[in-house]
Amino acid sequence: MLKKSLHIALLALVVSGCSSQTSSQEQSVAVYTKDQSKHAFAQAVKLSHEDEDYRILGRSFFSIPWVEAPSATTARDGLGPLFSANTCKHCHTNNGAGVAQKENGEIDRSLVMRLSIPFTKNLNNSLIMRNGFVPEPTYGGQLSFNGTSDVKYEGSVSISYTQIEGKYADNELFTLHQPHYKLTSLQYGDMQKDVNVAPHIALALIGLNAIEAIDTQEILKNEDITDTNKDGISGKANWVFNPETNTTQLGRYTWKAAAASVKQQVANAAHNDMGLSNPLYPGDNCTDKQEECLKAPKGRGEFDLPMDRIDAITYYLETLKIPAQRKGSNFEKGQEIFNALGCVKCHISSFITKTGETIHPYSDFLLHDMGTQLSDGHTIFLAEANEFRTPPLWGIGLYEKVSGKLNLLHDGRAKTVAEAILWHGGEAKTQNEAFKQLTKQDRDALIEFLKGI
């Protein structure tokens, strides 16, 4: 339910102490757009004039670059001192999913490298309780590719791929791309030897408000940790700490379901990707061993990104429309194959939200073992190295048009929808093998269905 307080402010500047006025408008959480252009994920629901002003304010903080402090602007200074991108849209082109590499082979800013070191699961440590993992001591929880004027960036990464050839039962060939990552130019010395480096690309910003509107119990009713029904599927909820409420809540967002709300994810990304301190993640994104970072100039306010600006960005994201399904001639046939293969056991087709609306994300928002080949080695809260949240599939057929390139799975290794299926292991190994046995006609029908939901 979109029910927000409107802060009267200049669209490009939030002035502390300004007067405010409350304006609320009941809105559906499931408003659809038929737009199939590169702007399909940027269409907004219809709002009152005041709420539209507030949405535009949030979009400005999402889209306009941040700058380092001190600066003439008081609205967007405080970037860094360590960061990967200086605006949200660099990771989410047209609000779409990220990619690992640009066409010229350069690493795209939407690819981040999560850093962690092993820890004992039963260790009662406040850092683990809040973060869900232990960051690398020198470089922190994420490698920053950029630094401000007097602060050295942390390092760089290069990617190469090994091509793995295979064939379907009808002898048609396919190719899988196995990624290999190498960290280079580390500016603060060696990392701890047992560090784990987990590559993650940005997720598409589709239906975030609708996902948050699903009742927790509706998600939990699909949980089957010990596979009591013996169908090979063992969905598991990730329970995470939410600094917004200072409580443990069901994780719904990110590749590992490590964020409980849209607001938490906004604040976390702002801190890790752009180095913006905020009420949920205070302090600069520096470790104790990075003296230049710790001594860097600070912004004028207590936080680089105050709560009213987090709220505005959150509101912008929550008012985006969901792409309508695009049903081709083989849509129904493809759906029958999807169900028959058992894909629907994890990619659940529909939920009823708290507002009584039916949505079709094709996800259960639970963690599943995807096999050792897809493991990123990263554990966070209850998510193990091989486990990932089932990603929603709605709008996947528009990813390439919106982002300019199609990369799927957590690290962007899959260049096609078929390749993404073929990488499935663990709990989805049976579905992988069954997909290989399909005729080309049935494979094409399944892919057409997936691209239409």
C-alpha positions as CSV (number, residue, x, y, z in Angstrom):
1,M,0.0,0.0,0.0
2,L,1.6,3.3,-1.1
3,K,0.9,5.6,1.7
4,K,3.6,8.2,2.3
5,S,4.1,11.6,3.8
6,L,5.0,14.3,1.3
7,H,7.9,16.6,2.3
8,I,7.7,20.0,0.7
9,A,11.1,20.5,-0.9
10,L,12.9,21.7,-4.0
11,L,13.3,18.8,-6.3
12,A,17.1,19.2,-6.4
13,L,17.6,20.3,-2.8
14,V,16.3,19.2,0.5
15,V,16.6,22.0,3.1
16,S,16.6,21.0,6.7
17,G,13.9,22.6,8.8
18,C,11.6,23.2,5.9
19,S,7.8,23.0,6.4
20,S,6.0,19.8,5.6
21,Q,2.5,18.7,4.6
22,T,1.0,15.3,4.7
23,S,-0.6,13.9,1.6
24,S,-1.6,10.3,1.2
25,Q,-3.1,8.3,-1.6
26,E,-4.3,4.7,-1.6
27,Q,-2.6,2.9,-4.5
28,S,-2.6,-0.6,-5.8
29,V,0.7,-2.5,-5.3
30,A,0.1,-4.3,-8.7
31,V,-0.1,-1.7,-11.5
32,Y,1.0,-3.0,-14.8
33,T,2.5,-1.4,-17.9
34,K,2.4,-2.6,-21.5
35,D,5.5,-0.7,-22.4
36,Q,8.0,-3.0,-24.1
37,S,10.7,-0.4,-24.8
38,K,14.0,0.2,-22.9
39,H,11.9,2.3,-20.5
40,A,9.6,-0.5,-19.6
41,F,10.9,-0.7,-16.0
42,A,10.7,3.1,-15.5
43,Q,6.9,3.6,-15.8
44,A,5.2,5.0,-12.7
45,V,1.8,4.6,-11.3
46,K,-0.7,7.5,-11.4
47,L,-0.3,9.7,-8.4
48,S,-1.7,13.0,-7.0
49,H,0.3,16.1,-8.0
50,E,2.0,16.3,-4.5
51,D,2.9,12.6,-4.5
52,E,4.2,12.9,-8.0
53,D,6.5,15.7,-6.9
54,Y,7.8,13.4,-4.1
55,R,8.3,10.6,-6.6
56,I,10.3,12.9,-8.8
57,L,12.4,14.0,-5.8
58,G,13.2,10.3,-5.1
59,R,14.1,9.8,-8.8
60,S,16.5,12.7,-8.7
61,F,18.4,11.2,-5.7
62,F,18.4,7.9,-7.6
63,S,19.6,9.3,-10.9
64,I,21.8,12.4,-10.4
65,P,25.4,11.7,-9.5
66,W,26.7,12.3,-6.0
67,V,29.9,14.2,-5.4
68,E,32.6,14.2,-2.8
69,A,32.6,16.5,0.2
70,P,33.1,19.3,0.7
71,S,31.1,20.7,-2.2
72,A,29.0,23.7,-3.1
73,T,25.9,21.4,-3.2
74,T,24.5,20.3,0.1
75,A,22.1,17.9,-1.4
76,R,24.4,15.3,-3.0
77,D,27.8,15.7,-1.4
78,G,29.4,12.9,0.7
79,L,30.2,10.4,-2.0
80,G,32.7,7.8,-0.8
81,P,35.5,8.1,0.4
82,L,35.4,4.6,-1.2
83,F,32.8,3.7,-3.7
84,S,32.0,1.7,-6.8
85,A,29.5,4.0,-8.5
86,N,28.4,7.6,-8.0
87,T,24.7,7.1,-8.8
88,C,22.2,4.3,-8.4
89,K,21.4,4.2,-12.1
90,H,25.0,3.2,-13.0
91,C,24.2,-0.2,-11.5
92,H,20.5,-0.3,-12.7
93,T,20.4,1.1,-16.2
94,N,16.8,2.1,-16.9
95,N,16.0,0.3,-13.6
96,G,17.0,-3.0,-15.1
97,A,19.3,-5.8,-14.1
98,G,23.1,-5.4,-14.1
99,V,25.6,-7.0,-16.4
100,A,29.1,-8.3,-15.7
101,Q,31.0,-6.8,-18.6
102,K,30.5,-4.1,-21.2
103,E,30.7,-4.9,-24.9
104,N,34.4,-3.8,-24.9
105,G,35.2,-6.2,-22.1
106,E,35.5,-3.6,-19.3
107,I,34.0,-4.6,-16.0
108,D,30.5,-3.0,-15.6
109,R,29.8,-1.0,-12.4
110,S,26.8,-3.1,-11.8
111,L,29.1,-6.0,-10.8
112,V,30.2,-6.0,-7.2
113,M,32.6,-8.3,-5.3
114,R,31.4,-9.3,-1.9
115,L,34.2,-10.1,0.6
116,S,33.9,-12.3,3.6
117,I,36.0,-14.6,5.8
118,P,34.9,-17.8,7.5
119,F,33.3,-17.8,11.0
120,T,31.8,-20.2,13.4
121,K,28.0,-20.3,12.9
122,N,27.2,-20.2,16.6
123,L,29.5,-17.3,17.3
124,N,27.5,-14.6,19.2
125,N,29.1,-11.5,17.7
126,S,27.3,-8.2,17.3
127,L,28.9,-7.7,13.8
128,I,27.6,-11.1,12.6
129,M,24.2,-10.5,14.2
130,R,23.8,-7.2,12.2
131,N,25.7,-8.0,9.0
132,G,25.1,-11.8,8.8
133,F,28.8,-12.3,7.8
134,V,32.3,-11.3,8.8
135,P,33.9,-8.8,6.4
136,E,37.5,-9.1,5.2
137,P,39.6,-7.1,7.8
138,T,41.4,-4.8,5.5
139,Y,39.0,-4.3,2.6
140,G,35.6,-4.7,4.3
141,G,32.5,-6.4,3.0
142,Q,32.8,-5.2,-0.6
143,L,35.6,-4.2,-2.9
144,S,35.4,-0.5,-3.9
145,F,36.7,0.2,-7.4
146,N,36.9,4.0,-6.9
147,G,38.1,6.5,-4.3
148,T,37.7,10.2,-3.8
149,S,40.6,12.7,-4.5
150,D,42.8,11.8,-1.6
151,V,41.7,8.2,-1.0
152,K,43.1,5.3,-3.0
153,Y,40.6,2.9,-4.5
154,E,40.7,-0.6,-3.1
155,G,41.3,-2.7,-6.2
156,S,40.2,-3.9,-9.6
157,V,38.9,-7.2,-11.0
158,S,39.2,-9.0,-14.3
159,I,37.1,-11.7,-15.7
160,S,37.8,-14.5,-18.2
161,Y,35.5,-17.3,-19.3
162,T,36.0,-21.0,-20.1
163,Q,33.5,-22.3,-22.6
164,I,32.0,-25.6,-21.7
165,E,30.4,-27.4,-24.6
166,G,27.4,-29.8,-24.2
167,K,24.5,-31.1,-26.2
168,Y,20.8,-31.8,-25.7
169,A,19.2,-35.2,-26.2
170,D,18.5,-34.3,-29.8
171,N,22.2,-33.6,-30.3
172,E,21.8,-29.8,-30.6
173,L,24.9,-28.2,-29.1
174,F,24.9,-25.6,-26.3
175,T,27.7,-23.6,-24.6
176,L,28.1,-22.7,-20.9
177,H,30.4,-19.8,-19.8
178,Q,32.4,-20.6,-16.6
179,P,33.7,-17.3,-15.1
180,H,37.1,-16.9,-13.5
181,Y,37.8,-13.8,-11.4
182,K,41.1,-12.2,-10.6
183,L,41.5,-9.3,-8.1
184,T,44.3,-6.9,-9.2
185,S,45.9,-3.7,-8.1
186,L,45.1,-4.1,-4.5
187,Q,46.0,-0.8,-2.9
188,Y,45.9,-1.7,0.8
189,G,48.0,-4.9,0.7
190,D,47.1,-8.5,0.6
191,M,43.8,-9.8,1.7
192,Q,43.4,-12.5,4.3
193,K,44.3,-15.8,2.8
194,D,40.9,-17.5,3.4
195,V,38.9,-14.6,2.0
196,N,35.9,-15.5,-0.1
197,V,35.1,-13.3,-3.1
198,A,31.5,-13.5,-4.3
199,P,30.6,-11.7,-7.6
200,H,27.0,-10.3,-7.7
201,I,25.3,-8.3,-10.4
202,A,22.5,-5.9,-9.7
203,L,18.9,-7.1,-9.8
204,A,16.1,-5.6,-11.8
205,L,13.9,-3.1,-9.8
206,I,10.6,-4.8,-10.7
207,G,7.6,-5.1,-8.4
208,L,9.5,-4.3,-5.2
209,N,6.5,-2.8,-3.5
210,A,4.4,-5.8,-4.4
211,I,6.9,-8.2,-3.0
212,E,6.9,-6.4,0.3
213,A,3.1,-6.6,0.3
214,I,3.1,-10.4,0.5
215,D,2.2,-11.6,3.9
216,T,5.1,-13.3,5.6
217,Q,3.1,-16.4,6.3
218,E,2.2,-16.7,2.6
219,I,5.9,-17.1,1.9
220,L,6.6,-19.4,4.8
221,K,4.0,-21.8,3.9
222,N,6.2,-23.0,1.0
223,E,9.2,-23.5,3.3
224,D,10.2,-27.2,3.5
225,I,13.7,-27.3,5.0
226,T,13.9,-31.0,5.5
227,D,12.0,-31.9,2.3
228,T,9.2,-33.6,4.2
229,N,7.2,-34.2,1.0
230,K,10.3,-35.8,-0.7
231,D,10.0,-33.8,-3.9
232,G,13.7,-32.8,-3.8
233,I,12.9,-29.2,-3.1
234,S,13.8,-27.8,0.3
235,G,13.0,-24.1,0.4
236,K,14.3,-22.2,3.4
237,A,13.6,-18.7,4.6
238,N,16.5,-16.3,5.4
239,W,15.9,-14.5,8.7
240,V,17.9,-11.2,8.7
241,F,18.5,-8.3,10.9
242,N,16.7,-5.1,9.7
243,P,18.3,-1.9,11.2
244,E,15.2,0.0,10.3
245,T,13.2,-1.9,12.9
246,N,16.1,-3.3,15.0
247,T,14.5,-6.8,14.7
248,T,15.0,-10.0,12.8
249,Q,12.7,-10.3,9.8
250,L,12.1,-12.4,6.8
251,G,14.6,-11.6,4.0
252,R,12.9,-10.9,0.7
253,Y,15.5,-9.0,-1.5
254,T,19.0,-9.5,-2.9
255,W,20.5,-12.7,-4.3
256,K,20.7,-14.2,-0.8
257,A,17.5,-12.8,0.5
258,A,19.6,-10.6,2.9
259,A,17.3,-7.5,3.0
260,A,13.9,-7.5,4.6
261,S,12.5,-4.3,3.0
262,V,12.9,-2.0,0.1
263,K,14.1,0.8,2.4
264,Q,16.8,-1.5,4.0
265,Q,18.1,-2.5,0.5
266,V,18.2,1.2,-0.6
267,A,20.2,2.2,2.5
268,N,22.5,-0.8,2.2
269,A,23.3,-0.2,-1.4
270,A,23.9,3.5,-0.8
271,H,26.4,2.6,1.9
272,N,28.3,-0.2,0.1
273,D,28.1,1.0,-3.5
274,M,28.4,4.8,-3.1
275,G,29.9,5.1,0.4
276,L,27.0,7.2,1.6
277,S,26.5,7.2,5.4
278,N,22.9,7.0,6.5
279,P,20.8,6.3,9.6
280,L,20.6,2.6,8.9
281,Y,24.2,2.2,8.0
282,P,26.1,5.0,9.7
283,G,29.7,5.9,9.3
284,D,31.9,5.9,6.3
285,N,32.5,2.6,4.4
286,C,36.1,2.3,5.7
287,T,38.0,-0.3,7.8
288,D,40.3,0.5,10.7
289,K,43.3,-0.2,8.4
290,Q,42.3,2.5,5.8
291,E,43.7,5.7,7.4
292,E,43.2,7.9,4.3
293,C,39.5,6.9,4.1
294,L,38.9,7.5,7.8
295,K,40.5,11.0,7.6
296,A,38.6,12.1,4.4
297,P,36.4,15.2,4.6
298,K,32.9,14.7,5.8
299,G,29.6,16.1,4.5
300,R,27.9,18.9,6.3
301,G,25.1,16.9,7.9
302,E,25.1,14.1,10.3
303,F,24.5,11.7,7.4
304,D,25.3,11.9,3.7
305,L,21.9,10.4,3.0
306,P,19.4,11.4,5.7
307,M,16.3,9.4,6.3
308,D,14.0,11.7,4.3
309,R,16.1,11.1,1.2
310,I,16.1,7.3,1.8
311,D,12.3,7.6,2.1
312,A,12.1,9.5,-1.2
313,I,14.3,7.0,-3.1
314,T,12.2,4.2,-1.6
315,Y,9.0,5.8,-2.7
316,Y,10.3,6.3,-6.2
317,L,11.1,2.5,-6.4
318,E,7.8,1.5,-4.9
319,T,5.8,3.5,-7.4
320,L,7.2,1.7,-10.5
321,K,4.8,-0.3,-12.5
322,I,5.2,-4.0,-13.2
323,P,5.6,-5.2,-16.8
324,A,2.4,-6.9,-18.1
325,Q,2.8,-10.4,-19.4
326,R,3.4,-10.7,-23.1
327,K,1.7,-13.8,-24.3
328,G,2.8,-15.2,-27.6
329,S,1.3,-18.2,-29.5
330,N,3.2,-20.7,-27.5
331,F,2.7,-19.1,-24.1
332,E,0.2,-21.7,-22.8
333,K,2.2,-24.6,-24.2
334,G,5.4,-23.3,-22.6
335,Q,3.6,-22.8,-19.3
336,E,2.5,-26.5,-19.4
337,I,6.1,-27.6,-19.9
338,F,7.3,-25.3,-17.1
339,N,4.8,-26.9,-14.7
340,A,5.5,-30.4,-15.9
341,L,9.2,-30.0,-15.4
342,G,8.6,-28.9,-11.8
343,C,10.1,-25.4,-12.3
344,V,6.9,-24.0,-10.6
345,K,7.9,-25.7,-7.3
346,C,10.4,-22.8,-6.7
347,H,9.2,-20.3,-9.3
348,I,5.7,-20.1,-7.8
349,S,3.5,-18.4,-10.3
350,S,1.3,-16.3,-8.0
351,F,0.8,-14.8,-4.6
352,I,-2.1,-12.8,-3.1
353,T,-0.9,-9.7,-1.4
354,K,-2.1,-8.1,1.8
355,T,-4.3,-5.8,-0.3
356,G,-6.0,-8.8,-1.9
357,E,-4.3,-8.5,-5.3
358,T,-2.9,-11.4,-7.3
359,I,0.6,-10.9,-8.5
360,H,2.7,-13.2,-10.7
361,P,6.4,-12.9,-9.7
362,Y,7.3,-16.6,-10.4
363,S,9.4,-16.9,-7.2
364,D,8.9,-18.3,-3.7
365,F,11.4,-15.8,-2.2
366,L,13.1,-18.7,-0.4
367,L,16.6,-20.0,-0.4
368,H,17.5,-23.1,-2.4
369,D,20.7,-25.1,-2.9
370,M,21.7,-24.5,-6.5
371,G,24.7,-26.8,-6.5
372,T,28.4,-26.5,-6.2
373,Q,29.0,-25.1,-9.8
374,L,26.9,-22.0,-8.9
375,S,28.2,-21.6,-5.4
376,D,29.6,-18.1,-4.7
377,G,31.1,-19.3,-1.4
378,H,29.3,-16.5,0.5
379,T,27.3,-17.2,3.6
380,I,25.0,-14.5,5.0
381,F,22.6,-15.0,7.9
382,L,21.0,-18.4,7.2
383,A,22.0,-18.5,3.5
384,E,24.8,-21.1,2.8
385,A,27.4,-20.9,0.1
386,N,25.3,-22.9,-2.4
387,E,22.0,-21.2,-1.6
388,F,20.3,-18.4,-3.4
389,R,16.9,-16.8,-3.2
390,T,14.7,-17.8,-6.1
391,P,14.8,-14.7,-8.4
392,P,11.5,-13.4,-9.7
393,L,11.1,-14.1,-13.4
394,W,8.5,-11.4,-14.3
395,G,9.8,-9.1,-17.0
396,I,12.8,-11.3,-17.9
397,G,12.0,-11.1,-21.6
398,L,12.6,-7.4,-21.5
399,Y,16.0,-7.5,-19.6
400,E,18.1,-7.3,-22.8
401,K,16.2,-4.3,-24.2
402,V,16.2,-2.5,-20.8
403,S,19.8,-3.1,-19.8
404,G,21.3,-3.3,-23.3
405,K,22.7,-6.8,-22.7
406,L,21.4,-10.0,-21.2
407,N,23.3,-11.5,-18.2
408,L,21.5,-13.9,-15.9
409,L,22.2,-15.7,-12.6
410,H,24.0,-14.0,-9.7
411,D,27.2,-13.3,-11.5
412,G,25.9,-12.7,-15.0
413,R,27.5,-15.8,-16.5
414,A,24.4,-17.0,-18.4
415,K,24.1,-15.2,-21.7
416,T,20.7,-16.7,-22.6
417,V,17.7,-18.0,-20.7
418,A,18.5,-21.5,-21.8
419,E,22.0,-21.2,-20.4
420,A,20.6,-20.0,-17.1
421,I,18.5,-23.2,-16.9
422,L,21.4,-25.4,-17.8
423,W,23.5,-24.0,-14.9
424,H,20.8,-25.1,-12.4
425,G,22.1,-27.8,-10.0
426,G,21.4,-28.9,-6.5
427,E,17.7,-29.0,-5.9
428,A,17.1,-28.1,-9.5
429,K,19.3,-30.7,-11.1
430,T,16.3,-32.9,-12.0
431,Q,14.7,-29.9,-13.9
432,N,18.1,-29.3,-15.6
433,E,18.3,-32.9,-16.9
434,A,14.6,-32.9,-17.9
435,F,15.1,-29.7,-19.9
436,K,18.0,-31.3,-21.9
437,Q,15.6,-34.1,-22.9
438,L,13.0,-31.8,-24.4
439,T,12.6,-31.6,-28.1
440,K,13.7,-28.3,-29.7
441,Q,10.1,-27.4,-30.3
442,D,9.3,-27.8,-26.6
443,R,12.5,-26.0,-25.5
444,D,11.6,-23.0,-27.7
445,A,8.0,-23.0,-26.3
446,L,9.3,-23.0,-22.8
447,I,11.7,-20.1,-23.5
448,E,9.0,-18.2,-25.2
449,F,6.8,-18.6,-22.1
450,L,9.6,-17.4,-19.8
451,K,10.2,-14.4,-21.9
452,G,6.5,-13.5,-21.8
453,I,5.9,-13.6,-18.0
